[in-house]
C-alpha cells in the first residue's frame, strides 16, 4: 500500500497467484491513491490561497484549469494507465519472444512488473529480483523508464502534455523537477558505475556494456523503486552511502516516488548558494522564492532527517546488525524505495514494526506536512524585536 518493495518473505515462492494478485492490486491502489491525494491536496491549497496569490500562480504555471477535481483525477488515471500499458507491452513482447514464455504467462509477468515499476514499488516475481536480466536492455530499460515516469509526478506530465515543445512556458516546478532528476540520473550513473566497475560481486563480473546498463539501472532505482539487477549486499560501503543520499532525495512531488522530493533538495541548494553569496533573495530560474517556501523546505528536510536518525538509533538498539546495514534499511524504508542489503527478513518483529510505521510516515508525511504548512498561516498584530544569535 505504501509502494515500498521491502519484503519479509520471498514474493514468488511464498505467495500463491491469488496472493500476488492482491499485492498487485494494493500497489496500484497505493500508487494511484497517493498521486490522487497529492493532487487533491494541491487543489485544496490552491483554493485557500488569496486572489492575488492565485493570479500569480496561474500566470506562473499557465494551468488555469487545474482547479477542476474531476480533471485532475481523470488525468492521473490516464497517465498511470498509459505508462503502465506501454511498459507492459514492451515486457510482454520480450518475455514471449526472447524467453519463450507462453503468451499468457508473458502477459502476467509484463503486467505485474509494469504496475510495480510505474508505481515505484519494486516487487518482482523472481527471488533474485531482476539480477538474471542485468545485461538485458529490453527488460531493464522499459522498467527504468516506467520508474522515472512515475517518479516525475503528475503535475509535470500534465504540463508537458500541454507545452512539451515550449520549454519557456514550463512552470518553475517542472523546470526544477526535470533539471534535478536529469542531473541525479547522470551523476548517479557515473558514481555507481565508477565505484563498482571492478567489484566482482556486482558490476565486475559483467562485460562493459552490461556494466554501463547495470550502473544506470542502479542509479534509477533509488528514485524510488526496489528493483535491483545486482546484489546490494555485495556493494562497497561508499556506493551504499551514495545510494542512501539518492534515496533520501527521492523523486518528484505528487507522484509515486518518496523521499524529501527533488524540488525540496534543489531549493535548499539555492538557499545555501544565496546565503554564501550574501544575496537577500533566493532566486531560481529567474524567479524569486518566497520565504514561506524556504521555511517549508527546511521543515520537511529536517523532520525527514530527524525521522531517519531516530529510527536508525532505535533499530540499532533492538537489532544486532551493523550501522551501515541498518541505516541503508531505514533510509530505503522512509523513502519508500525497497532496496535492501538482505536483512529485512532477519529483523525481529519489533524492528519490522518500526519499518511499518516509518514507511507510512515517509509515504504520507511530506505531502501532508507541506499541505498543512501551506494552509496554516496565522496572522499576528505585532512583531518582536529582531535577535541575531551567532550562527556557525
C-alpha positions as a Python dict, from the first residue, in 0.01 Angstrom:
ca = {
    (1, 'X'): (0, 0, 0),
    (2, 'X'): (297, 229, 65),
    (3, 'X'): (462, 102, -258),
    (4, 'X'): (774, 7, -64),
    (5, 'X'): (949, -302, -201),
    (6, 'X'): (1082, -439, 129),
    (7, 'X'): (954, -790, 200),
    (8, 'X'): (996, -1036, 486),
    (9, 'X'): (912, -1336, 265),
    (10, 'X'): (1008, -1431, -90),
    (11, 'X'): (729, -1298, -311),
    (12, 'X'): (729, -1559, -594),
    (13, 'X'): (773, -1869, -375),
    (14, 'X'): (570, -1773, -67),
    (15, 'X'): (253, -1631, -221),
    (16, 'X'): (1, -1803, -444),
    (17, 'X'): (-116, -1644, -768),
    (18, 'X'): (-409, -1502, -573),
    (19, 'X'): (-171, -1353, -317),
    (20, 'X'): (39, -1197, -592),
    (21, 'X'): (-279, -1051, -739),
    (22, 'X'): (-370, -894, -405),
    (23, 'X'): (-22, -742, -382),
    (24, 'X'): (-54, -610, -736),
    (25, 'X'): (-392, -453, -659),
    (26, 'X'): (-256, -288, -346),
    (27, 'X'): (40, -150, -540),
    (28, 'X'): (-194, 1, -798),
    (29, 'X'): (-426, 147, -535),
    (30, 'X'): (-132, 272, -331),
    (31, 'X'): (34, 444, -626),
    (32, 'X'): (-283, 579, -779),
    (33, 'X'): (-427, 679, -444),
    (34, 'X'): (-118, 869, -338),
    (35, 'X'): (-99, 1053, -670),
    (36, 'X'): (-466, 1148, -644),
    (37, 'X'): (-433, 1251, -282),
    (38, 'X'): (-132, 1467, -357),
    (39, 'X'): (-313, 1637, -644),
    (40, 'X'): (-630, 1693, -443),
    (41, 'X'): (-431, 1836, -153),
    (42, 'X'): (-263, 2066, -402),
    (43, 'X'): (-606, 2182, -516),
    (44, 'X'): (-706, 2237, -155),
    (45, 'X'): (-405, 2462, -107),
    (46, 'X'): (-486, 2637, -437),
    (47, 'X'): (-837, 2728, -329),
    (48, 'X'): (-721, 2852, 8),
    (49, 'X'): (-474, 3098, -141),
    (50, 'X'): (-566, 3463, -173),
    (51, 'X'): (-682, 3614, -502),
    (52, 'X'): (-351, 3782, -573),
    (53, 'X'): (-158, 3463, -499),
    (54, 'X'): (-387, 3261, -723),
    (55, 'X'): (-347, 3506, -1010),
    (56, 'X'): (31, 3497, -967),
    (57, 'X'): (34, 3117, -951),
    (58, 'X'): (-188, 3091, -1259),
    (59, 'X'): (45, 3320, -1451),
    (60, 'X'): (341, 3110, -1341),
    (61, 'X'): (200, 2765, -1414),
    (62, 'X'): (-13, 2855, -1717),
    (63, 'X'): (-260, 2597, -1581),
    (64, 'X'): (-581, 2782, -1503),
    (65, 'X'): (-784, 2461, -1542),
    (66, 'X'): (-602, 2280, -1264),
    (67, 'X'): (-877, 2363, -1021),
    (68, 'X'): (-1113, 2102, -1161),
    (69, 'X'): (-1102, 1799, -932),
    (70, 'X'): (-1257, 1577, -1197),
    (71, 'X'): (-993, 1680, -1448),
    (72, 'X'): (-715, 1606, -1203),
    (73, 'X'): (-840, 1258, -1115),
    (74, 'X'): (-903, 1176, -1482),
    (75, 'X'): (-555, 1294, -1572),
    (76, 'X'): (-393, 1081, -1303),
    (77, 'X'): (-580, 770, -1421),
    (78, 'X'): (-496, 825, -1787),
    (79, 'X'): (-129, 896, -1721),
    (80, 'X'): (-98, 590, -1497),
    (81, 'X'): (-268, 354, -1740),
    (82, 'X'): (-79, 491, -2040),
    (83, 'X'): (267, 437, -1896),
    (84, 'X'): (174, 101, -1746),
    (85, 'X'): (35, -14, -2081),
    (86, 'X'): (342, 95, -2276),
    (87, 'X'): (575, -75, -2030),
    (88, 'X'): (364, -391, -2019),
    (89, 'X'): (359, -425, -2398),
    (90, 'X'): (738, -395, -2420),
    (91, 'X'): (789, -652, -2144),
    (92, 'X'): (529, -894, -2280),
    (93, 'X'): (694, -898, -2621),
    (94, 'X'): (1035, -956, -2466),
    (95, 'X'): (923, -1236, -2235),
    (96, 'X'): (728, -1410, -2513),
    (97, 'X'): (976, -1369, -2799),
    (98, 'X'): (1306, -1354, -2612),
    (99, 'X'): (1249, -1605, -2330),
    (100, 'X'): (988, -1834, -2491),
    (101, 'X'): (730, -1771, -2222),
    (102, 'X'): (371, -1865, -2314),
    (103, 'X'): (173, -1556, -2408),
    (104, 'X'): (-49, -1587, -2101),
    (105, 'X'): (248, -1610, -1867),
    (106, 'X'): (426, -1332, -2055),
    (107, 'X'): (119, -1107, -2015),
    (108, 'X'): (109, -1177, -1642),
    (109, 'X'): (480, -1106, -1595),
    (110, 'X'): (468, -796, -1812),
    (111, 'X'): (160, -651, -1646),
    (112, 'X'): (279, -720, -1292),
    (113, 'X'): (621, -564, -1339),
    (114, 'X'): (482, -267, -1535),
    (115, 'X'): (247, -176, -1249),
    (116, 'X'): (518, -241, -990),
    (117, 'X'): (763, -22, -1182),
    (118, 'X'): (541, 277, -1259),
    (119, 'X'): (415, 288, -901),
    (120, 'X'): (775, 266, -778),
    (121, 'X'): (703, -45, -568),
    (122, 'X'): (984, -271, -687),
    (123, 'X'): (820, -608, -619),
    (124, 'X'): (945, -872, -864),
    (125, 'X'): (831, -1227, -939),
    (126, 'X'): (1182, -1372, -917),
    (127, 'X'): (1366, -1442, -594),
    (128, 'X'): (1674, -1255, -717),
    (129, 'X'): (1465, -955, -829),
    (130, 'X'): (1599, -867, -1177),
    (131, 'X'): (1961, -983, -1145),
    (132, 'X'): (1907, -1251, -1412),
    (133, 'X'): (1825, -969, -1655),
    (134, 'X'): (2116, -743, -1557),
    (135, 'X'): (2252, -727, -1912),
    (136, 'X'): (1918, -734, -2097),
    (137, 'X'): (1827, -380, -2207),
    (138, 'X'): (1486, -495, -2335),
    (139, 'X'): (1386, -572, -1975),
    (140, 'X'): (1584, -319, -1774),
    (141, 'X'): (1522, -8, -1986),
    (142, 'X'): (1137, -31, -2003),
    (143, 'X'): (1126, -87, -1627),
    (144, 'X'): (1366, 201, -1565),
    (145, 'X'): (1157, 423, -1796),
    (146, 'X'): (840, 340, -1601),
    (147, 'X'): (1012, 414, -1269),
    (148, 'X'): (1130, 752, -1395),
    (149, 'X'): (787, 834, -1538),
    (150, 'X'): (608, 753, -1214),
    (151, 'X'): (865, 941, -1010),
    (152, 'X'): (839, 1270, -1200),
    (153, 'X'): (489, 1337, -1071),
    (154, 'X'): (151, 1409, -1223),
    (155, 'X'): (179, 1791, -1239),
    (156, 'X'): (491, 1763, -1454),
    (157, 'X'): (329, 1526, -1704),
    (158, 'X'): (17, 1739, -1723),
    (159, 'X'): (225, 2040, -1815),
    (160, 'X'): (446, 1850, -2059),
    (161, 'X'): (135, 1727, -2235),
    (162, 'X'): (32, 2086, -2295),
    (163, 'X'): (367, 2252, -2361),
    (164, 'X'): (613, 1974, -2447),
    (165, 'X'): (781, 2176, -2723),
    (166, 'X'): (765, 2507, -2541),
    (167, 'X'): (1014, 2491, -2252),
    (168, 'X'): (979, 2867, -2197),
    (169, 'X'): (621, 2811, -2084),
    (170, 'X'): (711, 2545, -1829),
    (171, 'X'): (641, 2634, -1470),
    (172, 'X'): (915, 2668, -1211),
    (173, 'X'): (814, 2335, -1057),
    (174, 'X'): (850, 2149, -1388),
    (175, 'X'): (1186, 2308, -1462),
    (176, 'X'): (1320, 2223, -1118),
    (177, 'X'): (1190, 1866, -1126),
    (178, 'X'): (1325, 1785, -1473),
    (179, 'X'): (1661, 1954, -1412),
    (180, 'X'): (1735, 1784, -1082),
    (181, 'X'): (1601, 1446, -1198),
    (182, 'X'): (1823, 1450, -1507),
    (183, 'X'): (2126, 1563, -1308),
    (184, 'X'): (2081, 1295, -1042),
    (185, 'X'): (2037, 1025, -1307),
    (186, 'X'): (2360, 1125, -1483),
    (187, 'X'): (2562, 1175, -1166),
    (188, 'X'): (2419, 862, -1008),
    (189, 'X'): (2505, 652, -1312),
    (190, 'X'): (2862, 779, -1321),
    (191, 'X'): (2903, 733, -945),
    (192, 'X'): (2768, 378, -924),
    (193, 'X'): (2940, 260, -1241),
    (194, 'X'): (3279, 404, -1147),
    (195, 'X'): (3262, 285, -788),
    (196, 'X'): (3152, -70, -870),
    (197, 'X'): (3336, -118, -1201),
    (198, 'X'): (3595, -358, -1057),
    (199, 'X'): (3380, -510, -782),
    (200, 'X'): (3344, -881, -874),
    (201, 'X'): (3034, -909, -657),
    (202, 'X'): (2840, -652, -859),
    (203, 'X'): (2947, -496, -1190),
    (204, 'X'): (3292, -652, -1213),
    (205, 'X'): (3158, -983, -1342),
    (206, 'X'): (2977, -822, -1638),
    (207, 'X'): (3107, -709, -1977),
    (208, 'X'): (3149, -336, -2048),
    (209, 'X'): (2801, -275, -2199),
    (210, 'X'): (2648, -477, -1917),
    (211, 'X'): (2829, -270, -1656),
    (212, 'X'): (2701, 51, -1807),
    (213, 'X'): (2345, -81, -1821),
    (214, 'X'): (2359, -214, -1465),
    (215, 'X'): (2515, 110, -1341),
    (216, 'X'): (2236, 313, -1498),
    (217, 'X'): (1971, 76, -1362),
    (218, 'X'): (2108, 105, -1007),
    (219, 'X'): (2109, 485, -1042),
    (220, 'X'): (1741, 487, -1142),
    (221, 'X'): (1607, 256, -871),
    (222, 'X'): (1680, 482, -572),
    (223, 'X'): (1428, 727, -728),
    (224, 'X'): (1237, 523, -559),
    (225, 'X'): (1176, 161, -667),
    (226, 'X'): (1308, -153, -504),
    (227, 'X'): (1419, -346, -814),
    (228, 'X'): (1785, -443, -835),
    (229, 'X'): (1990, -613, -1105),
    (230, 'X'): (2297, -664, -882),
    (231, 'X'): (2334, -779, -522),
    (232, 'X'): (2329, -475, -292),
    (233, 'X'): (2473, -690, -15),
    (234, 'X'): (2797, -709, -217),
    (235, 'X'): (2824, -337, -285),
    (236, 'X'): (3102, -126, -145),
    (237, 'X'): (3023, 95, 154),
    (238, 'X'): (3086, 413, -44),
    (239, 'X'): (2831, 307, -306),
    (240, 'X'): (2577, 227, -36),
    (241, 'X'): (2626, 572, 115),
    (242, 'X'): (2576, 740, -222),
    (243, 'X'): (2264, 530, -280),
    (244, 'X'): (2129, 638, 58),
    (245, 'X'): (2166, 1001, -47),
    (246, 'X'): (1978, 935, -371),
    (247, 'X'): (1702, 755, -182),
    (248, 'X'): (1669, 1032, 74),
    (249, 'X'): (1624, 1292, -203),
    (250, 'X'): (1370, 1075, -385),
    (251, 'X'): (1168, 1186, -688),
    (252, 'X'): (914, 1446, -795),
    (253, 'X'): (622, 1581, -598),
    (254, 'X'): (267, 1445, -642),
    (255, 'X'): (398, 1126, -799),
    (256, 'X'): (468, 770, -689),
    (257, 'X'): (820, 839, -558),
    (258, 'X'): (918, 902, -197),
    (259, 'X'): (1196, 1096, -26),
    (260, 'X'): (1200, 1466, 54),
    (261, 'X'): (1148, 1534, -321),
    (262, 'X'): (1387, 1681, -575),
    (263, 'X'): (1231, 2028, -559),
    (264, 'X'): (1298, 2045, -185),
    (265, 'X'): (1659, 1942, -238),
    (266, 'X'): (1708, 2185, -526),
    (267, 'X'): (1557, 2473, -333),
    (268, 'X'): (1781, 2409, -34),
    (269, 'X'): (2087, 2416, -261),
    (270, 'X'): (1987, 2760, -384),
    (271, 'X'): (1921, 2876, -28),
    (272, 'X'): (2280, 2786, 56),
    (273, 'X'): (2408, 2949, -263),
    (274, 'X'): (2222, 3273, -192),
    (275, 'X'): (2349, 3283, 167),
    (276, 'X'): (2709, 3216, 63),
    (277, 'X'): (2691, 3498, -192),
    (278, 'X'): (2529, 3731, 60),
    (279, 'X'): (2217, 3779, -152),
    (280, 'X'): (1892, 3885, 9),
    (281, 'X'): (1661, 3681, -215),
    (282, 'X'): (1669, 3317, -321),
    (283, 'X'): (1633, 3308, -699),
    (284, 'X'): (1577, 3000, -917),
    (285, 'X'): (1529, 3014, -1296),
    (286, 'X'): (1465, 3390, -1292),
    (287, 'X'): (1208, 3357, -1016),
    (288, 'X'): (1229, 3476, -656),
    (289, 'X'): (1138, 3213, -398),
    (290, 'X'): (924, 3332, -110),
    (291, 'X'): (1037, 3297, 250),
    (292, 'X'): (745, 3070, 328),
    (293, 'X'): (852, 2814, 65),
    (294, 'X'): (1206, 2823, 205),
    (295, 'X'): (1079, 2756, 558),
    (296, 'X'): (861, 2470, 431),
    (297, 'X'): (1157, 2309, 254),
    (298, 'X'): (1374, 2338, 564),
    (299, 'X'): (1098, 2192, 781),
    (300, 'X'): (1039, 1892, 555),
    (301, 'X'): (1412, 1818, 518),
    (302, 'X'): (1493, 1850, 889),
    (303, 'X'): (1193, 1646, 1004),
    (304, 'X'): (1281, 1376, 750),
    (305, 'X'): (1639, 1375, 875),
    (306, 'X'): (1514, 1352, 1232),
    (307, 'X'): (1290, 1056, 1143),
    (308, 'X'): (1579, 872, 978),
    (309, 'X'): (1827, 938, 1260),
    (310, 'X'): (1587, 847, 1542),
    (311, 'X'): (1470, 531, 1362),
    (312, 'X'): (1828, 427, 1292),
    (313, 'X'): (1916, 468, 1659),
    (314, 'X'): (1610, 266, 1765),
    (315, 'X'): (1687, -11, 1517),
    (316, 'X'): (2048, -31, 1639),
    (317, 'X'): (1920, -76, 1993),
    (318, 'X'): (1689, -365, 1908),
    (319, 'X'): (1895, -545, 1641),
    (320, 'X'): (2249, -678, 1610),
    (321, 'X'): (2322, -554, 1257),
    (322, 'X'): (2596, -309, 1162),
    (323, 'X'): (2526, 62, 1139),
    (324, 'X'): (2568, 79, 760),
    (325, 'X'): (2318, -205, 711),
    (326, 'X'): (2058, -53, 944),
    (327, 'X'): (2098, 297, 802),
    (328, 'X'): (2053, 168, 447),
    (329, 'X'): (1739, -22, 550),
    (330, 'X'): (1590, 277, 734),
    (331, 'X'): (1654, 527, 453),
    (332, 'X'): (1519, 282, 196),
    (333, 'X'): (1207, 234, 407),
    (334, 'X'): (1144, 600, 483),
    (335, 'X'): (1193, 696, 118),
    (336, 'X'): (958, 410, 14),
    (337, 'X'): (1229, 255, -204),
    (338, 'X'): (1251, -108, -100),
    (339, 'X'): (1619, -174, -171),
    (340, 'X'): (1790, -383, 94),
    (341, 'X'): (2124, -539, 178),
    (342, 'X'): (1930, -854, 274),
    (343, 'X'): (1848, -802, 642),
    (344, 'X'): (1473, -733, 621),
    (345, 'X'): (1354, -1087, 689),
    (346, 'X'): (1610, -1133, 969),
    (347, 'X'): (1489, -831, 1168),
    (348, 'X'): (1297, -902, 1489),
    (349, 'X'): (924, -832, 1495),
    (350, 'X'): (982, -505, 1680),
    (351, 'X'): (1223, -391, 1409),
    (352, 'X'): (979, -481, 1134),
    (353, 'X'): (705, -284, 1311),
    (354, 'X'): (935, 18, 1324),
    (355, 'X'): (976, -10, 947),
    (356, 'X'): (599, -40, 900),
    (357, 'X'): (541, 287, 1086),
    (358, 'X'): (833, 454, 909),
    (359, 'X'): (713, 362, 559),
    (360, 'X'): (369, 512, 632),
    (361, 'X'): (537, 824, 768),
    (362, 'X'): (761, 852, 464),
    (363, 'X'): (477, 791, 219),
    (364, 'X'): (228, 1034, 363),
    (365, 'X'): (433, 1260, 587),
    (366, 'X'): (598, 1503, 340),
    (367, 'X'): (279, 1557, 137),
    (368, 'X'): (56, 1601, 441),
    (369, 'X'): (311, 1819, 616),
    (370, 'X'): (363, 2057, 324),
    (371, 'X'): (-12, 2091, 272),
    (372, 'X'): (-65, 2160, 641),
    (373, 'X'): (209, 2420, 642),
    (374, 'X'): (68, 2588, 333),
    (375, 'X'): (-282, 2602, 481),
    (376, 'X'): (-184, 2709, 830),
    (377, 'X'): (-93, 3073, 828),
    (378, 'X'): (-159, 3268, 1146),
    (379, 'X'): (-164, 3645, 1144),
    (380, 'X'): (-19, 3849, 1431),
    (381, 'X'): (-74, 4211, 1527),
    (382, 'X'): (282, 4268, 1644),
    (383, 'X'): (641, 4164, 1571),
    (384, 'X'): (910, 4108, 1833),
    (385, 'X'): (1246, 4289, 1818),
    (386, 'X'): (1495, 4115, 1591),
    (387, 'X'): (1759, 3897, 1755),
    (388, 'X'): (2088, 3795, 1598),
    (389, 'X'): (2241, 3481, 1752),
    (390, 'X'): (2584, 3369, 1643),
    (391, 'X'): (2549, 3110, 1362),
    (392, 'X'): (2828, 2866, 1283),
}
